Amino acid sequence: MATAPTLLIDPFSARDTFETGNGKAGIYRLSKLEELGHTKVAALPYSIRVLLESCLRNCDGYTVTEDDVKKLANWTASRGVLAPGDSGVEVPFKPARVVLQDFTGVPCVVDLAAMRSAMQRLGGDPEKINPLVPVDLVIDHSVQVDYFASDTALDLNIELEFTRNRERYEFLRWGQEAFDNFRVVPPGTGIVHQVNLEYLAKCVFLLDDHAGKVALPDSLVGTDSHTTMIDGLGVVGWGVGGIEAEGVMLGQPIYMLMPEVVGMQLIGKLPAGATATDLVLTVTELLRKEKVVGKFVEFYGDGVSTMSLADRATIANMSPEYGATMGFFPIDEETLRYLRRTGRTEAEVELVERYTKEQGLFRTDDTPIPTFTKTVKLDLSTVVPSLAGPKRPQDRIALTDMKSTWKRDLDEVYGKRPGNGTPQGRWEGEGGQPAEPAASAVAEAAVAVADPGFDGVDIANNGETFPIQHGSVVIAAITSCTNTSNPSVMIAAGLVAKKAVEKGLTVPPHVKTSLAPGSRVVTDYFEKSGLDKYLDQIGFNTVGYGCTTCIGNSGPLPEPIANAVSEYDLVVSGVLSGNRNFEGRINPHVKANYLASPPLVVAYALAGTTDIDLTNEPVGTGKNGKPVMLADIWPTHTDVQSAVDSSVLPEMFQAQYDNVWAKNPKWNAIEVTGGELYEWNDASTYIQEPPFLVDLKPEVESIKPIMGARCLALLGDSVTTDHISPAGAIAKDSPAGKFLQAAGVEPRDFNSYGARRGNDRVMTRGTFANIRIRNQLAPGTEGGVTQHLPDGQEMSIYDAAMKYRDEKIPLVVLAGSEYGTGSSRDWAAKGAFLLGVRAVLAVSYERIHRSNLVMMGVLPLEFPGGETWESLGLTGKEIFDFPELNDNLKPRQSLKVIAKRTEGKPIEFSATVRIDTPVELDYYRNGGILQTVLRKLMKG
C-alpha cells in the first residue's frame, strides 16, 4: 500500500508573529503570498482572503497542497465562472469549528455512533471516530407552541418538550460524555444562530500548532442553512448537510469549486418606517433575480457603515432564501462595537482588532474595494415596509399592495373568491373540543364554499363566538433566528404592543399569538424596557426559547378552528417574523403564510386578517370608539433607538451565557448510560442504528450502470427539502403515522418529523410525505402519492418504493428547476436513498441538496441546457437506463440517458453529471461520505 507523502509545514514561510495585546502569537501572513508574486491581497474579496488563510495555514502537501494555495491566491473575477463542460477549479477549506442544531445534529451524532459500531465490526478502533475540531450543538428545534397567550405557556411547553424528547435528550447526553470536542447547549437557552452570534463566535481564535499559539479567523460550517447569519459578524460560515459536517468533524476538508463572489453595494440609509426585515426581504427579492445560487455575496459601500450589526446579521441569515452560499460583511468598527455590546472581554476584542488589521481583514470606508465577479447596487433609502408570501420568501409584497395582492392570490393561487354574504355554518366547542356539525350544516357549507357570497363560518370556542373566513390570521408568531436576534425590530414590536394596549386594541380570538425569543437576553431587555407586560396583554407571551413556528413547530390550532378550516376549505393566513414560508411548513391547516417584521406581525395580529390595507384602513377600533390607524401605533426610529440604547446591556449577555452548559436543571438531571459504544435499542422510536454502514465491506465496489429504473416522483419547479423531507407534523394516516401507531405510539405523542430524525424507519416513511407536494405521476393528488408502474396502481410513495424494492427495480426522480431549495436537510437525500432512488434528473439544484445527494451515493443529473422533462416529452412512465455509468465517470461529464416507452422510439438525451469535483466523485464511488471516511480511517 502506498504511503502518504511527507507532510510539509509552512512551505511558503508565511508563519510570523504579532502582538495580540496579551503577548505574542503566530500569524500566517497573506502578505507573504503577495511578496512571492502569487496574489494582490487588496484585490481579493474579504471572504476569499479568509479561505486563503485557511489554505495557507493548513498547507501540508497532502490534504492541502501548495498548488491549492496558489490556485486560490490567483482568484480573479472570472475564476469560478463555469463554461459548459468545465469541471471548475477545486479548492479545499478546513473550517475552525462546526455548529449543529438538534434536528440536524441528532442524526449527525447517530451517524458518528453508527460509525463507531461499524468500526468495531470491521475490527478497527472505535475511538478513532471522534470530532477532531470543536463541535457545539444547540438544542433549539424541539420546543413546540402547544400553549400560548398565557403566563404559564413557557413552563408548560418546556415540560412537554422534555417529555416528548426524553429519548433524544438521553442520547445527546450520552454523546456529550462519549465524544471529545463536543459540547451541548441545553434546551431553553436560545436559537443556535443567535447563541452563535452572541456567544460562541469569537471572530478570531487562538489555537496551538507545531510552533505554539497561533491566531486564525473564526470560521465554521453548520447543519442548518441559516448558519450564514454569522457572516454578519465577519465570520465565514455556511450551512452544509449533516453528512458533510460529519466529514469536517472527522478532519476532512470541504472541497468546493472556486466560488464566484458577487459584490452588493449598499448606499444611503433606511428611511423612517422601514425595518431591517423590510430590507432583507428587498435584498432577497433582488438577489434571487440576480441568480446568485451557489455564489458568495459580499456587501460593501457607505451604506454598510450606517447599518447596525444586528441588521447585517438579519441580511446574512437569509442567504439561503436568495440562494447564495453566504452573504458576507467584513469585520469593521461596528463589529468591534457589537462584540463589546454582547459582553465579550476587552482582551478578545483587542485580539480581533489587532489580528484583522495585521492580516488585511479589517474593512473601513477608505480601504480599496475588492474585485468582484459582478456587482449589484441597492439604495437603502428605497426600501419600503414589506411582507413576503404566500409561499416563498423571495416573493416580496409592498405593504401598500398587500390587500390587492391577497385578493389576486386568493383567486389565482387558491381558486377562491371572497364573498359579500354572511358567515355560513357553525362550529361549537368547549375547552377546545369541537362538536361535529350537523349533516345539514356540512351540506350548507359545501354550497357556501362554492358560492362567491361565502364569507366564512362562525366558531364557538371557550365561551366565545367569532367568525373566520378567507384571509383570517390564525397564526401570528414573533419567531425565528432572522429577526429575534435584532433588538431594533423586537423593541419595535414591543412599542407597537404598548401603543395598541394604550389605545384599547385587542387581538381577535381566532389568532394564535406567540413570542419565541432567540435568546434569554431578549426577555431581559423586554423586562428592562417594561415592554413585556404590553406584549403579554395582547397574547404575545413567551412560549419558548427556540425555533418554533418558522420550522413548523407552531403547534396545533384550536380544534374548532382547525376542523372548520378543513371542512370549509378556508384559506386562512399565518404572519410570522421568520425566513421560510414554504407550503405545508408552518402548519398543515394554514395555506397562506407571510413573512413580516415583528412589529408588522403584531399589527396583523391586531387586525386579524390579511385582507386589509394597513396603510389606509384602521387596524381596529380603540376604546374611545374611534378607528386606530397603523401610523397611530407605529414607533419612530428615535423611540426604538432610545429604548435599545437604554435596555440592551452587555451585562445581560454576560449573565445569560455564564456557564451556559450547565444552567438547565432538567437537562442536568438526565441520566447518562453507555460508554464509547452506544447501546442501540430496537424498541426505540427515536434513535435507531441507520442501515448505511451495517453491511459495509472494506473494499470499494465498481460503479455500475443503472438499468431498468422506474420514476418514483415526477415533480415541478422549486420543490423544497420541506417537500422532500418535512420537519413538521406527522399525519395519523401517513406511512410514518401508521408505523408509529403500530409501535404503540399514540398520535398525541407523534412529536414531529424533525424530532424523529434519529430513526430512519420513521424518516424513510416520511420522505416525499409533505401534504402539499404534487407528484404529477398521480395527477389531482396532494401529498406523498404515486403510481406503481406498470400496473398504474395508486398508493403512497413509501409503499410503492417498497414494492419496487421487492421487485429489485431501481428508482429515479424527475424534477424541474431549483430542486432541493431550502433547508440543509440531509434526510431529504438519506430518505431518497433508502427509498431506492439512485438518480435524480432535474433542471437545476440548490447547492446543499445537490451536495447531499452525492454524499449519499445518489447521482444528481441535469437535463441538457434549456430542456425539461416536459420539453423532452417524458411522462415519468418510461423505463430509464443509464448505460454509460462505470468507473470512468468524470465530474460534470455528459451521460447518456435512455427513456424507453411502451410505444414508439425511446427518448435519448445527454444529461450533465452534477458530481462537481474529484473528491465528490470519490464519495460517490464509495457509496457516500461516511463510507469514504470510515474506509480511510480503517486504513490509516
N, C-alpha and C positions, 0 to 999 in steps of 0.2 A: 504494500500500500504506500502511495506517495506521501511524503512528509510535507507538513505545512512550510511555506517559505520562512526564512529567518526574518523575524519581525524587526522593522526599522523603528527608531524612535527619533522624532523631530528631524526628518530628512531635510527640511528647509531651514533648520537652525532658527526657528521662529520663537522659541521659548525665551522669554526675558522676564524681568521682574519690574514691579511698580509699587509705589507706596499707597497702601489702602487707607491710610489714616489710623490704622491699628496694626502697623507692621507691614513688612513686605510680603508680596505674593507673586506667584508666577502668572504670566500672561503670554498667550500665543498671538504675537502681533501680526495683524493683517498687513501692516505697512511693510513687513519683511517681503511679502509676495510682490508688493509694488516695487521695492528695491531690486528684486530679481527680474523685473520686467514681465511678470505674469498677469498684472491687473492694474487698474486705476481705481483705488478704493472708493473715492468720492463719486465715481460714475455708477457704482453698483447700488441698486435698491437696498435699503437697510435690511430688509428681510433676507436678501441673498447674502449679505455680509454675515448674518448670524449662521446661516447654513455653511458658509465658507469657513467660519471659525471652527465649527464642529468638525468639518473635514480635516482642517489643518491640525487641530489638537489630537484627533483620533487617527491620524495617518500612521499606519503601522506596516504598510506594504502588503497587507493581507486582506483584512476586511475593508480598509480604506487605503487606496494606493496613491502614489504621487500623481499619477495620471488623473485620478478622481479630483484631486485638489486643483490641478491645472485647468481641467475642464470647467469646473465651477468658477474659478478665478477669471476665466475668459468669458464669463456670461456677457452677452450683449443683447440689445433689444430684439434681435432676430432669433437668438437661441431659444429653443423651446417651442418655436412655431413649426409645427409638423407639416410637411408636404405629404400627399398621398403615398402610402407605402413606406414612409420614413419611420423607422423604429425609434428615433429620438436619441438624445444623449442622456444616459442614465447616471444619476449621482446618488451616493449613499448619505444617509442622515442618521446620526445617533443622538436622539433627544436625551436631555439630562434626567427626565423622570416620566412617569406615567400616572394619569389620573383616571379613576374609574367611578362610575355611579353604580348603585346596587342592581338595577335592572340588567345592565350590560356587564357589570362586574361579577355578579354571581356566576354566569356561565364561564367567565374567564377563570375564576377560581376553580370551578368544576372541571374545566379542561386541564388546569395545572394538576389537580388531584388525579384526574384520569391519566395524565402523562406519568405521574409517579407510579400508578398501578401498572401501566403498560411497561414502564422501565423495569419494574420488578419482574414482570412476566418474561421479559426478554433477557433477564439475567444481569441487568445493569444496576447502577446505584441510584435509588430514588431521590437521594439528597442532591443529585445534580439538577433536579428540577426545582429551581428556586429563583425568585426575581434577582437579577443582577444590577438593576437600577432601582432607585426609590419608587415605591408604588403607594399611592394614597387612594383609598376607596371611601367615598362619602355616601352614607345611606340616606337617600333623599327622594327616591321614587316610589316608596311603598305606602306613604300616607294617603288616605282617600277621604274625600269630603262626604262622609256619611251624615255627620251632624253639622249644623250650620246655624247662623243667626241666633246664637245663644252664648252666654258666658261659660257654659260647660262644654262647648263644641270641641275646643282644643284637647282637653283631658280625655273626652270620650273617644275622639278619633285616634289619639295616641294609644289608648287602651286597646282599641280594635286592631290597630296596626301591629302591636306586639302579639296579640292573639293569633291573627291571621298568618303572620310571618315568622312564627316561632322556629320552625324547621330551618328556614333560610338564615335566620339570625344565629342559630346554633352552628350552622355550617360556617358562616363568616367568622364567628368567634374562634372556631377551630382553625380556620385559615390564618387568622391573626396570630395565633400561637405557633402554627406549624411552619410558616414561611418567614424567612428573613426579608428585610427591606419592605415589609408590607404592614401598613397602618390602616386602621379603620376609624373614620369619624362617625360616632354613633348617631342613631336616628334622632330627629328633633333638633338638630343643630342648624341646618340650612340647606340650600341648594348647592350642589357640587361646584358650579361655576362661580357663584358668589363667595363661597368659602375659599375657593381658589384665589379669587381676586382680592379678597380682604385679608387672607391669612397665609395660604400655602405658598403662593408665588413670592419669590424673592427678587426677581429681575436679574440679579447676579448671585451666583453661588460660589462658595469657597469649598473646594474638594481637595483630595490628595491625589497626586500622581507620583511617578517614579522619582521626582525631584523635590517633593514636598507640596506645600499648599499651592493651589492654582485657582485663579478666578476664571469663571466662564459664564456666558449668558445663560440665564434660565431658559429652558425650552422643554416642550413636552408634547406628547400625544395623549388623547383621551378617548374613552369608549363612549363618547356622547358627541353628536355632531356639533353641539354648541360649545364645545371646548374652545372654539375660536374666540369666545368672549375675552379670554386672557390676552389676545392680540391688542386689545385696547390699552393694556398696561405696558406694551412694548415687549411682551414675551411671545416668542414664536411658538405657536401651538395650533393643532387642528384635530378634528375627530377622525378616528380610524375604526375599522371593525374590531371586535374583540379579539379575533384570531390574529390580526396584525399586531395589536397591542401586546398579545402574549409573546410574539416573536421579539419585540423590543424588550419586554420584561426579561426575556431569556438571553439577552445580549446581542440579538440580531439587529443590524441596521435596517432602517426603512429605505428601500431602493425606490427612487422616484425619477420620473423624467424631469429634465431641466425645465423649470417652470417658466411660463410667461408671467410677467409682472405688469399689471395694469395700474397706472398711476391715476388716482382720483383727486383732482384738485378741488379743494373746498375754499370758497371765498365768502366774505361777508359774515353775517351773524343771524341767528334765528330771530324772526320778528315776534312781537308781542302776541301771545295767544298760542304760539306753536310750541310743541314739546319735542323732546328727544325721540319719542315714539313716532311722531309725525315725520321727523327727519329720517328715521331708519326705514319707515315704510316707503318714503320717497326714494331713498338710496336703493332699496330692494327692487322697486319697480324699474328704476333706471338701469341698474347693473344687470338685471335679468334680460333686458332688451339688448344690452351690450354683449351678451353671451359670454360671461366670464367663468363658465363652468370649468372646474379643474385648474383655474389660474389663481395666482396670488393677486390680491388688490392691496395697494399701499396708498395711504392717504397723505396728502401734502397740501401746502398752501397756507395763506394767512388765516383762513377760516379754522384751521386745526387749532391754532393758538387761542381762539375765542371759546373753544369747547372745553367743558369740564371732562375729567377723565371718565366719570360715570356715563356721560353722553357718548364718549368714544367706545366704551365697553358695550353700550347698547347697540351701536352700529356693528362692531366686531362680532358680537353674539350672533347676529342674523346672517353671517356669511353663508351658511348652508341655504338660506332662503334665496339669496341672489346667486348661489351656485358656486361661489369661489371656495378654494381650499382654505383661504383665510383672508381677513380684512385687517391689515396691519397698521398700527400707529407707532412710529418710533418713539423711543424714550426721550423726554424733554423736561423742562422745568415743571410742567403740570404733573408729570409722572412722579417727580420727587415730592411735590406738594401732597399728592394723593397718598403716597407711602407714609408721610408724616401724619396725615389726617386719619389714617386707618391704624395707627398705633405701632408702626414699625419703629425699631430703635434708631437712634441717630447714627450709630455705627453702621447699621445696614444701609441707611440712606446714603451715607458718605461713600460706602463701598460702591454702590450703584453709580453715583455721580462720577467718582474718580475713574472707575473701570471703563464706563461707556465713553467718557471723553478721551481717555487714552486710546481706545480701540476704534474711534471714529463711528460710534453707535449712538451718539447724542445729537438730537436734532435741534436746531434753532431756526428762526426765520431767516437768518443770514447764511446758513450753510448751503452749499450748492445743491440744486435739485438733481437727484439721480436721473439716469437714463431709464426710461420705461418702454415696454413693448408698445404700448399705446396709452393715451391719456383721455380722461373723461373729466368734465367740469360740472360743478354744481354750485350755484349761488344760494347760500343758506337763507338769504332773505326771501327767496321764492317759495319756501316751504309753507304749507297751509295745514290746518287741522285735518286729519285724515283717519280713515279706517281701511281695512283690507279684508276682502272676502267676496263671496260667502264660502269659498272652498280652498283658496290658495293665498299664501301670504304676499305674493307679488301683485295681486290684483287690487291696487290701491284705489280708494274712492275718497274724493274730497268730501269733507263733512257737508258742504253745501249741496252736494249731489246725492247724498245718501238716500233720501226718500225716493227720488226718481229712479235711482239705480235699483233700490229694493223692489219697486213696483215692476220694473222691467224684468229683473231676475225671477221674481215670483211667477211671472207669466212665461218667460222664455226658458228659464233653467228648470223650474219646478212644475210648469204646466198648471199653475193655479192663478186665479184672479181674485183680489179682494172684492167683497160684495158690499151692497148697501142695505142689506136686510138686517134682521135681528138675530142674535145668537140662537142656535138650534141645539136641542138635546140638553141633557144634564147629567153630570156625574156626581154622585154623592159619596162621601166617605167620612168616617170618623177615625181620628187618630192615625190618618194616613192609610186607612183601609177602605178601598173603593167598593161600592156596591155595583153589581153588574147592571147595565142598562136594560130596560125592557126591550123586547124584540121590536116593538113599535118605534122606540127611540132610535135603535140602530138603523132601522129601515128609513126613518125620517132623516137621520144624519147622512145616510148614503145618498139620498136625494139631494140633501142640502149641500154636500161637498161638491157634487157635480153642478150645482146651481150657482151661477155667478153672484147671486144675492147672499151667499153664505158668509157670515161674519165670524163664526166660531161656535163655541159651546160654553155654557155655564158650568163652573166647577164648584162643588161644595167640599171643603176640606178644613178640618179642625175648627169648625164652627163659623167659617167664613164662606160666602158665596161670591164668585167673581168670574168674569168671562176670560177665556183665552181664545186667540184667533191667529190667523197667519200673521207672522211678524212679532208676536208676543215674545218678549225677552223672558226666557225661563232659566237662563244661567247668566249671571254677571259675576265674573271672577277676576279679582286682582291676584294674578298668579304669574309664574314663570320666571326663569332666570333673566330674561331680557330686560324687564322693567323693574322688578322688585329689587334690583341692585342699585337703582338710581334714586338717590334721595330727592331730587327735584320733582320727579313725577309722582313719587309716593307721597311727599309732603303736599303736592298739589291736589292729590286725591283726598287727603285729609282736610284740606282747606275747603274743597267743594262740599264735602260732607258737613263741615261746620256751618257754612253759609246755608246749606239746604235745611239743616235742623233749625237754624235760627229763623228761616223763612216759613217753617212749618211743613216742609215737604216730607213725604214718606215713600217707601218703596212698596209697590203693589205686591199682594200676597203670592202671585204666581212666580215671582223672581227668586231663584235660589242664589243668594249672595254668599260670597266667600272672600276671605283675605288670607293668602298663604305667603307670608314674607320669605324672602330668600335667605335671611339670617335673623337671629335674635336681636341683632343690633337695630333692625328696623323697629321692632317693638320698643326698644329703649328710646329711640328718638321720637316715636309717636307719643310715648308716655311723657317724655321731657317737654314736648311741644303742647301737650294737652289735647292732641287731635284724636287720640284713641277712643275717647268717650263718644265723640261725634260719629266716628265710623261704626262703633258698636250700636249706636242708637238707630242707624238705618240698616242694620243687619250685616255689616261688614266686620263681624267678629273674626278674630284669628282662628283658623281651623287647623293649622299645622304649619310646620316649617319644612317645606319640600316642594317638589314638582307635582302639582296636583292636577288642576283642570287641563293644563296645556298638554300633559302626557296622556290624558284620558282618565285620570283618577278624579273625575268630577263627582263620582258617587251617583246614586240613583236619584231621579226626580221623584217627588212625592207621587205615590201610586195613582191617585185620581188624575193628576196631570199627565203622567206617562201613558196611562190607559186611554185617556181622551185623545191625546196626540196620535196614538196608534190607530184607534178606532175611526177617527175622523180625518186621518191622514193630513194633519195640520203641519204646516211648515213654520215651526217656531224657531226662535233665534237664541244664540249664545253670543255674548260680548265678553271678551277676555283680553287681558293685557299680556298675551303670550306671543309665541313666534310661529305656531303651527295651527292650522285650522282645516287640515285635510279631511275629506269625507270619512265619516264614521269614527273619527279620532276623539272628539270632545265628549260626546255622549251619543248612544245609539238612537235616541229619540230626537236629537237636535240636528236638523239638516243644514241650517244656515248659520255659519259661525263667523264672527268678525273680530279681527284683531284691532285693538284700540289702546290708547294711553290709559293709565289708571284713573285720571280724572274723568275721561270720557266714559270709562266703564261705570263709574258712579253715576254720571249723568244719564246714561241709558238705563241703568237700574231704576232710577227715579222715574224716568219717562215710561218704562215698562214695555216699550215697543221699538222696533227698528223702522216702523212705518211712520216716520216723523222727520221733519226738517228742523233740527235743533237750532239752526241759525235764525229761523223765523217763527217757529211755533214754540209755545211755552213747554217747559219741562214738566210743569204741573201747576197746581193751584195752591197758593200759600194760605196761611192761617187767617189772613185778612180777606180771603175770598178772591184775591186778585191773582192773575197769571204771573208765574215766575219764569223769566227767560234764562237761558244758559248764561248770558252775559251778567245776569244778576248774581250768579253764584261762582263765576269763574275768577280765580285769583290772578292778581297781577304778577309779573315777573319779580317785582320788588317784594311783594308779600312772600312769595315762595323762597327767594334767596335769603331773606331775613330769617325765616323760620329754619332753613337749612343751616345757616351760619350759627344760630343760637342753640340748635338742638342736636346736631350731628358732631359728636366729640370724640377725640382719639381714645380717651379712657374707656369709652363704651366698647370699642373693638378689643382693647387690651383685656378688659374684664371678661368678655364673652369667649375669647379664644384662649384664655389662660387654662392650661391643662384640659383642652377640649376633648382629648381622647378618653377621659375618664369621668366626664361630667354627668353622664346619664345613668342614674342608679338602676333603672330597669335593664339597661344593656350590661352593666357590670354584674348583675345578678344571674345572667345566663351562664349555665354550667358548660364547661368545655370538656369534651371526651375525645379520645383518639390520640395517636402520635403522629409520626411522619406520614403514614398512610391513612387516608380517610376510610372509615368503616361504612361502606355503602349499605344501604338498607332497601331491599326490594319493595318493601311496603310503603316507602315514602312517595308522596305525590308531589313533592317539591324538588328533591335532589336525587338524580339518578346518574349512574356512570354512562356517559354517552357512548354510542357504538362505534365512533370514528376510529378508535385505536384498539378495539377489543381483539381483532384478528390481524393486527399489523404484522407484516413479515419484515425481517431485517433488510431484505434487498428490494430495490425498486423494480417494478414490472414495466414492460414496454407500453408505450402509448398505442392504443388500438383504435381502429375505425369505429364510429358509432353507426350502426346499421339497423334498419327496420324500426326507427323511432316513431312514436306517436306524439301528437301535440296534446299536452295536458291543459293548457290555457292559451287562449287567443285574446290578446289584450290591446288596448289603445294607448294613447299618449299619456304621459305624466302619471303612470302607475307608481305609487309611492311604496316605500318599505312598510308603511302602515297598512296599505292594501295587501302586501305580500305576507307580512307577519304582524298582525295587530298587537297592540300593547294593552288594550283596554278590556272591556267586559267579555266574559266567556258566555256565549249563549247556551241556554239549557239544552236545546235540541241540536246543538252542533256536535261534530265528532268529538271534540275535546270535552264538551259538557257531558256527553254520554259516557265517555271514558271515566271522567271523574266520578260520576254517579255510580258507575259500576264498581269503582274503588271505594265506595262508601262515603263520598264527599257530597254533602247537601249543597244545592245551588247557592244558598246564602253564604256558603264558605268557599265558593269557587275562587275568590280573590280575582286576579286579573292575569292575562297572558304575560304581562311584564313580570309579575311576581313569580310566575311558574317557569321562567326561562332556564332554571336548573334541571328541568325534567324534559328530555327530548320526546317522551311519549305524549306529553301534552302539546308541546310546541310543534311537532310534526303534524299533528291533527289540526292545529290552528293555522298552518301555513295556507295562504290564499283564502282565509276564512273571514276576512273583513266583510261586514254586512253590506258595504257599498261597492265592492269590487264587481265589475261586469265582465264576465267571460263570454266572449262572442261565439264560443262553441255552443253555448246554451243561451241563445238569444231570448230576451224578455225576462231574464232572471237577474237577481242581485244576490251577492254572497258567493260562497265557495262552491259553486255548482259547475259541472261539466258534463260532457257526453263521453261515455266509454265507446271506443271505436274498435271494430267497425259496426257493432250492433246498434249504436246510437242510443243506448240506454242512458237516461239522465240520472245522475247521482252526485253525491258530494265529491269534491276534488280528492279528498283523502281516500274515500272508498274506491274511486276509480284508480288512483295511484297504486293502491294495494292489489287491486285486481290485475293491473298491468305488471306489477312485480311478480305475481304468481305466474303470469304468462311469459315472464322473462323478456319483457319489452321495455327498452329504454325510452325516456321521455324528453321532450323539448318544450320550451315556452316561446311563443311568438309575441312580440310587443312592439309598441311604437317608440316615440322619442322620449327622452328623459326617463328611461326605465330605472326604477330604484331611487327616485327623488326622495329626499327627506332624511330621516334619522339614520345614524350609523348603526344599523340593526343587523348584527351578524346572523341572527336567526332567520332573516329573510333569505340568506344564502344557505345556511345549515339546513333549514326546513326543506328548501327546494331539493337539496342533495338527498336528504333522507326520503323524500317522496319518489326519488328515482330520476329526477331531472338531471340530464347530463350535458345539455347545451341550452343556451338562450340566444335567440335571434331577435335583435332589437334595432331600431333606427339609431338610437344613441343611449348612453348610460350616464347616470350620475356617478361621480368619481368613486365614492366609498363603496357603493354596492358592486360596481364592476370589479373592484379590487377584492371584495369579499367573495365573489363568485369564484375567482381564480384560486383564492386561498382555501376554498372548499373543494377544489377539483372539478368545478363546473365550468364549461367552456363558454365564455361570452363572445358572441359574434355580432358584427354589424352588417346590416343589409348594404349592398353596393350603393354608392353615392346617389342620393335623390330618390331611392327606391324604398318602398314599404311592402309589408306583406299584402296589402290591398293592391298596390300597383303591379305587383308580380303575379297577381291572380291567385294567391294562396287562400285557402279556406280553413286551414287547420285540420282538414280531414285526410290530408295526404300522409304517405309514409315517407319519412325523411332518412336519407343516407348521407353520411359524411365520409366518403371512401378514402380521402387523402390524409386522414389523421394517422400519423405514425411518428416514429422517433425523430424524423427530420423536421418536425414542426418548428417554425421560427416566429418570433414576436411580430405581430401586425402583418403577417403574410395573408395572401388571399387563399381561400379554401373553397373547393367545390362543394356545393350543396345540391342534392338531387331530391326533388319532391315528387314522388310517384302518386299518380291519381288512379282512381278506379277506371276512369275512361279518359282517353286522349293521351297525348305525349306527356312525358314527365316535364316538370318545370326545373330547369337547371340555371343556377346562378352562382357567382363567386361572392362569398362573404369575407369581411375582414376579421381576422382573429384579433380580439382585443385583449390578448396577453401582451402587455406593452413592453416588458423588459426581460432580459435573460433570467433574472432572478425569479420573476413571476413564472417563467417557463419551468424553472426548476421546481417551484411549488406545485405547478400543475402536474409535472411528470411524477412527483412523489405522491400525488393524491391529495395534497393540501399542505399548508404551512406547518401544522402540528406534526405531521408525519416527517416532513423535511427536518425540522429541528430535532425531533426525537432520534432520527437515524444519525444525525451529525453528532449528537451528544453520546450516543452509543459507541460511535467510532472514535470519538475524541476523549 
